[in-house]
Amino acid sequence: MLEDNKALVRRFVHDFQAAGKAEVADELVAAHLTHHSGPAWTRAATVGAEQAGQVMAGLRAAFGDLHAVIHDQIAEGDKVVTRKTFSGTHRGEFSGVAPTGKQVSIDIIDIIRIANGQIAEHWNATDWTGLWQQLQATGPGLAPLPAPGASPRDQVMQMITGYWASQVCGATARLGLADHLAGGPATIPELAAATSADPDGLGRLLRAAATIGLVTEDDSGRFSLTPLGAELTGGQGGGSLREVAIALTAPGHWLPYGQLTGAVVYGEPQATAALGTDLWAYYARHPEEGACFARAMSSISAEASAAVLACWDATRFRRIVDVGGSQGLLLAGLLDAAPSATGVLFDRPEVADGARAALAARGLAGRVEVIGGDFLDRVPPGGDLYVLKSVLHDWDDRRALQILRNVYRAARPGTSLAVIEGPLPSSPSPSWMHLMNLLMLAELNGRERTIEEYASLLSQAGYRLERTIPTTEAGWGYPWTVLEAVRQ
């Protein structure tokens, strides 16, 4: 049996993953394959044969001559461990990186569990960082990577100067350069006239942008947009990163994080020291920047909502109260999936005013009641599902517990609460969430938490955590997770 299992995996690797024979996947992959990913494989998702092949389909499209070499296989019980390498020529766009023509290889270790002659469960560790280094591109959530084989000194220097690239993205977005180049190549004088920028300064910015891969410059001095730069164009609905680039490099975010050492030494946010007031009051005094931040969060929320809705079925609920729901993207998705349900969107009055128009534009004005208020004071009653997405991480434990207790008071016994956050790893492990946790300290006195810490807060507020539903990653490695709890 062990040798049969190893042969099955070899056929899966060569005939399906490398060669793309869909009929092989239909034969060898179970209808409900469980795929594990994320730090320490803490996220699990049930997928079918078609979904199981999506990553490999992307690799085959980008690396047309993809082929596989299996170096080692170890079989024990119903599991097979395989160490393998995929190689190919980068001939198509891959994750926003234009074709480079380079020969690359990707090292992977798989653990596959086989049941009834089919692949039923899959754990995977892929050296994506090695691939980004070979392409000399930017990895998800990372600054531009040093060239392969860079010395420790060069790698640390890259980290130290990472903020240069951040501000290049911010300036490129503010000037609308991606939008100006979306229609075709342009010269520095043409772009200077379009943006009212100094030609010399703009030329320096464009060549810096070319260095980090946002644009290219040809021999005639004309600049063209790359797939990376295209992410900074406007008009992409919820998918554009333009507002994110502007908001995260604007004073409201930039200045408090510049006081990071003070936040660590004193254990408190530095917004007041840097801005003269807390972050929310600052945005109220600077409404244009505040509006940009809100649009940026809506862009991120669109990705998060799509990931959540793909993995979590909330169609059994009839009255959904989205607490701190911003523009209502998640609530709208939940209501689209449950046509007989109605909703309540509850947020600060100035946010609620904007949400009314956004929900009306989606044809939901008759199904959603928009209420302005402060969730630190009260929460609207009447829901059989309450949702808190990206709310609790903005607050320390005392305030987070206060919010949860307000939800408890508004809810009936037996109703549900969904807390949607990106949890910290429960055991020592590198994670993008550790960087986010530091940001919460520097700006808001909030904090990221482990699932166990969220469960403790829920218990103190009168809720029992029933289940956790990890989503697939929604961009830059953010491990969105639904923590579904029941009111006692």
MARKE-560667 format. One record per residue (C-alpha): residue in one letter; x, y, z. Coordinates in pm, whole numbers, padded with zeros to 5 digits, always signed. Example, Ala and Ser with C-alpha at 12.3 -4.5 7.8 and 13.67 -1.06 7.14 Angstrom:
% MARKE-560667
A+01230-00450+00780S+01367-00106+00714
***
This chain:
% MARKE-560667
M+00000+00000+00000L+00283+00241+00080E+00435+00207-00264D+00092+00247-00425N+00039+00570-00233K+00378+00704-00342A+00299+00615-00704L-00035+00795-00679V+00138+01111-00556R+00401+01090-00832R+00124+01068-01092F-00053+01365-00932V+00265+01576-00940H+00375+01492-01295D+00045+01447-01479F-00170+01708-01307Q+00040+01968-01129A+00308+01994-01399A+00120+01880-01712G-00224+02015-01620K-00432+01708-01710A-00764+01793-01545E-00896+01438-01574V-00615+01321-01345A-00728+01562-01075D-01089+01445-01115E-00969+01089-01060L-00716+01143-00781V-00852+01436-00574A-01135+01375-00327A-01450+01583-00372H-01385+01756-00038L-01009+01793-00010T-00888+01970+00306H-00601+02207+00227H-00386+02348+00510S-00189+02672+00473G-00056+02968+00671P+00187+02982+00964A+00219+02633+01115W-00068+02534+00879T-00316+02706+01109R-00563+02772+00826A-00768+02497+00666A-01010+02513+00376T-01222+02251+00203V-01175+02264-00174G-01261+02055-00478A-01041+01935-00762E-01082+02258-00958Q-00985+02482-00665A-00699+02249-00573G-00543+02316-00911Q-00579+02694-00920V-00231+02770-00783M-00068+02525-01023A-00275+02664-01311G-00131+03005-01231L+00221+02864-01231R+00167+02683-01560A+00031+03002-01719A+00334+03201-01604F+00594+02929-01661G+00480+02757-01980D+00751+02488-01981L+00689+02391-01619H+00828+02054-01521A+00868+01869-01193V+01149+01674-01029I+01075+01461-00724H+01379+01436-00500D+01250+01230-00207Q+00937+01047-00096I+00860+00900+00246A+00541+00703+00310E+00401+00603+00647G+00045+00496+00724D-00189+00691+00499K+00049+00984+00441V+00318+01057+00182V+00583+01328+00224T+00731+01456-00102R+01022+01695-00161K+01005+01832-00513T+01113+02119-00739F+00916+02283-01020S+01122+02461-01286G+01032+02674-01584T+01084+02992-01783H+00901+03307-01670R+00706+03380-01989G+00375+03509-01850E+00261+03752-01582F+00290+03606-01232S+00131+03779-00930G+00171+04119-01095V+00529+04058-01214A+00572+04103-01590P+00754+03825-01781T+01130+03834-01723G+01240+03542-01941K+01433+03402-01644Q+01473+03034-01565V+01342+02982-01213S+01278+02696-00973I+01036+02656-00683D+01113+02419-00396I+00814+02255-00227I+00755+02000+00048D+00411+01834+00055I+00238+01606+00301I-00056+01427+00142R-00306+01201+00318I-00470+00938+00100A-00808+00783+00170N-00990+00535-00056G-00738+00584-00333Q-00775+00963-00344I-00597+01268-00202A-00808+01371+00097E-00582+01616+00286H-00286+01831+00194W-00019+02027+00384N+00222+02237+00183A+00537+02443+00240T+00650+02642-00065D+00961+02861-00088W+00782+03163-00235T+01052+03397-00103G+01309+03209-00308L+01095+03255-00618W+01057+03632-00556Q+01433+03658-00514Q+01494+03479-00845L+01254+03719-01015Q+01410+04009-00818A+01052+04123-00751T+00850+04232-00452G+00690+03958-00246P+00346+03992-00084G+00366+04228+00213L+00742+04276+00172A+00975+04553+00062P+01170+04488-00259L+01397+04193-00190P+01776+04201-00221A+01928+04008-00508P+01980+03635-00450G+02288+03572-00238A+02287+03922-00088S+02497+03955+00225P+02335+03999+00567R+02454+04361+00560D+02282+04424+00225Q+01962+04259+00347V+01950+04473+00660M+02025+04783+00455Q+01725+04694+00239M+01510+04683+00554I+01642+05017+00680T+01565+05196+00354G+01227+05025+00303Y+01046+05350+00382W+01197+05505+00067A+00994+05262-00143S+00680+05329+00066Q+00697+05701-00005V+00773+05643-00374C+00446+05446-00390G+00265+05721-00199A+00394+06003-00421T+00323+05804-00737A-00034+05750-00618R-00091+06112-00508L+00023+06247-00844G-00197+05999-01030L+00098+05881-01240A-00046+05533-01286D-00367+05680-01424H-00175+05910-01659L+00027+05613-01788A-00269+05377-01813G-00345+05516-02160G+00007+05453-02289P+00373+05559-02252A+00462+05921-02177T+00772+06137-02134I+00878+06337-01829P+00770+06671-01986E+00429+06526-02076L+00377+06390-01724A+00509+06709-01564A+00252+06910-01759A-00025+06669-01662T+00062+06671-01290S+00195+07029-01250A+00512+06880-01102D+00869+07003-01133P+01025+06814-01428D+01352+06741-01248G+01179+06619-00931L+00931+06415-01133G+01211+06256-01334R+01382+06148-01012L+01057+06001-00882L+00987+05812-01205R+01333+05656-01214A+01297+05557-00847A+00958+05408-00934A+01126+05218-01220T+01386+05087-00975I+01118+04927-00756G+00921+04797-01053L+00623+05035-01082V+00720+05167-01428T+00976+05106-01700E+01176+05355-01908D+01277+05289-02268D+01575+05428-02459S+01370+05723-02588G+01284+05838-02234R+00924+05722-02242F+00780+05563-01928S+00533+05275-01930L+00321+05124-01655T+00403+04774-01523P+00152+04530-01369L+00279+04640-01027G+00225+05007-01109A-00122+04930-01242E-00224+04844-00886L-00199+05219-00811T-00452+05328-01072G-00792+05453-00962G-01125+05326-01089Q-01072+04963-00988G-01367+04965-00747G-01266+04797-00422G-00953+04648-00577S-00731+04955-00615L-00433+05013-00387R-00412+05382-00479E-00597+05503-00170V-00405+05259+00051A-00074+05396-00076I-00187+05753-00010A-00342+05688+00332L-00057+05482+00476T+00207+05737+00374A+00006+06041+00489P+00071+06217+00824G-00206+06038+01015H-00028+05704+00981W+00325+05807+00896L+00400+06040+01187P+00281+05821+01478Y+00472+05521+01343G+00782+05740+01326Q+00755+05750+01708L+00767+05370+01734T+01049+05366+01990G+00841+05583+02222A+00544+05349+02183V+00762+05052+02281V+00935+05228+02573Y+00620+05378+02722G+00372+05111+02610E+00124+05361+02472P+00020+05507+02134Q+00212+05801+01994A-00066+05965+01789T-00109+06247+02039A+00266+06312+02056A+00293+06316+01676L-00042+06468+01574G-00153+06665+01877T-00459+06445+01930D-00572+06084+01892L-00602+05938+01543W-00982+05956+01510A-00994+06320+01628Y-00710+06398+01384Y-00911+06256+01095A-01215+06457+01206R-01001+06774+01189H-00857+06671+00851P-01163+06537+00669E-00993+06499+00331E-00725+06272+00476G-00989+06097+00686A-01197+06030+00375C-00892+05888+00198F-00827+05660+00494A-01189+05542+00487R-01162+05464+00115A-00838+05275+00178M-01001+05067+00448S-01293+04997+00214S-01045+04870-00045I-00889+04634+00208S-01232+04540+00339A-01342+04439-00010E-01066+04176-00022A-01137+04062+00333S-01510+04040+00273A-01462+03831-00040A-01235+03591+00151V-01479+03565+00441L-01784+03512+00220A-01605+03238+00027C-01546+03035+00344W-01833+03121+00580D-02202+03046+00525A-02427+03289+00713T-02743+03228+00511R-02927+03080+00813F-02952+03423+00978R-03246+03660+00924R-03141+03986+01093I-02772+04074+01067V-02632+04366+01267D-02291+04482+01141V-02132+04676+01428G-01868+04920+01305G-01951+04814+00951S-01808+05122+00773Q-01942+05136+00416G-02127+04804+00449L-01925+04592+00206L-01936+04280+00423L-02301+04331+00518A-02394+04373+00152G-02220+04047+00067L-02395+03864+00350L-02734+03997+00235D-02662+03909-00128A-02608+03550-00014A-02925+03550+00200P-03199+03725-00005S-03462+03690+00269A-03245+03848+00541T-03238+04212+00648G-02954+04408+00802V-02852+04689+01032L-02537+04888+00974F-02413+05064+01288D-02119+05305+01287R-02020+05658+01383P-02275+05913+01251E-02037+06064+00996V-01954+05714+00864A-02318+05606+00864D-02411+05902+00643G-02173+05780+00373A-02285+05419+00412R-02645+05506+00325A-02546+05618-00022A-02315+05320-00076L-02585+05070+00025A-02848+05249-00180A-02622+05227-00484R-02621+04849-00438G-03001+04839-00422L-03009+04757-00051A-03170+05073+00088G-03494+04884+00158R-03322+04597+00336V-03069+04778+00554E-03137+05013+00843V-02842+05250+00888I-02795+05378+01243G-02534+05623+01367G-02393+05589+01716D-02103+05480+01935F-02054+05109+02007L-01874+05202+02330D-02214+05325+02456R-02472+05093+02301V-02547+04856+02013P-02883+04822+01830P-03100+04531+01948G-03288+04275+01741G-03025+04078+01551D-02986+03702+01541L-02631+03758+01412Y-02398+04037+01522V-02078+04098+01328L-01761+04270+01452K-01508+04284+01170S-01174+04458+01232V-01318+04630+01538L-01173+04465+01847H-00811+04493+01733D-00842+04873+01745W-00892+04863+02123D-00718+04748+02440D-00870+04461+02638R-01080+04687+02861R-01249+04866+02572A-01276+04549+02362L-01459+04381+02651Q-01683+04687+02684I-01783+04654+02315L-01852+04282+02354R-02067+04341+02661N-02266+04604+02476V-02334+04349+02204Y-02430+04096+02471R-02683+04337+02620A-02838+04402+02279A-02859+04035+02178R-03102+03762+02284P-02983+03434+02441G-02883+03183+02177T-02805+03440+01908S-02468+03441+01733L-02173+03678+01720A-01907+03664+01448V-01575+03828+01535I-01367+03861+01218E-01000+03939+01273G-00653+03826+01173P-00529+03633+01478L-00171+03615+01595P-00005+03272+01581S-00065+03074+01899S+00295+02948+01906P+00625+03120+01819S+00616+03177+01443P+00703+03461+01202S+00385+03633+01091W+00282+03952+00917M+00041+03994+01208H+00331+04072+01443L+00400+04383+01234M+00031+04472+01249N+00037+04426+01627L+00315+04683+01654L+00117+04926+01438M-00182+04891+01671L+00038+04988+01966A+00196+05288+01793E-00126+05439+01662L-00432+05325+01857N-00347+05143+02180G-00514+04846+02016R-00368+04499+01985E-00383+04184+01778R-00468+03867+01970T-00440+03491+01946I-00753+03283+01903E-00717+03180+02268E-00711+03545+02377Y-01022+03621+02173A-01193+03317+02326S-01113+03449+02674L-01260+03793+02596L-01571+03633+02453S-01612+03416+02761Q-01580+03716+02994A-01853+03892+02795G-02093+03597+02820Y-02024+03424+02486R-01909+03069+02413L-01676+03028+02114E-01832+02760+01896R-01591+02738+01603T-01320+02920+01412I-01326+02940+01033P-00995+03039+00873T-01020+03191+00527T-00779+03168+00242E-00538+03460+00247A-00689+03784+00125G-00381+03954+00005W-00043+04022+00168G-00074+03720+00396Y-00353+03852+00621P-00503+03546+00794W-00868+03654+00816T-01055+03424+01052V-01421+03406+01158L-01468+03334+01529E-01832+03232+01567A-01971+03248+01922V-02310+03201+02087R-02462+03425+02355Q-02522+03239+02680
***
